């Protein structure tokens, strides 16, 4: 799995909470700047010549905090990001929205 270097649990985090915790639980993670999504599953395959190829799987996760989702809808980032996800060829984009959605959106 690749974890975006900019992905933080909260704005006050100095390090990547997700990257460090996934690695400490035994997941094999790379920390990389992703152009799309926050978490991306990849598979590394070694060919008969010993060269390693990295292939992207069907899954990508975009994590949004409720108020950031509202802001991105209002300023158009959400539509742009959704279009890029659809055009990427990744068949199973997953959105994780954090926060109590029953309380409504502060920014809408």
Residue, then its C-alpha position, 0 to 999 in steps of 0.5 A: x500500500x502507498x500512503x500519501x505523505x500529506x495524509x494526516x489524522x488531524x492538522x496538528x499531526x507532525x507525522x503520518x499517523x496512518x503510515x506509521x500505524x499501518x507499518x507497526x501493525x505489519x502492513x507493508x507500506x510506502x510513503x509517497x506523494x500521490x497525485x490522486x487519492x490518499x491510500x493506493x494499493x499496489x502489487x510488486x512483481x519481479x520478472x524473470x530478469x529480476x526487475x521489479x514492476x509495480x502495478x496499481x490494483x483496482x482500489x484507491x481510497x480518498x479520505x475526507x473530513x466532513x467539513x473538508x468535503x463540504x468545502x471541496x463541494x462548494x469550491x469545485x475540488x470534489x468534482x475535479x477530483x471525482x472526474x480524475x478518479x473516474x478517468x484514472x482507470x481505477x475501478x474501485x474508488x472508495x471515499x471515507x467520510x469522517x464526522x457525524x453527517x447527521x448534524x449537517x454541514x457547517x460550510x454549506 
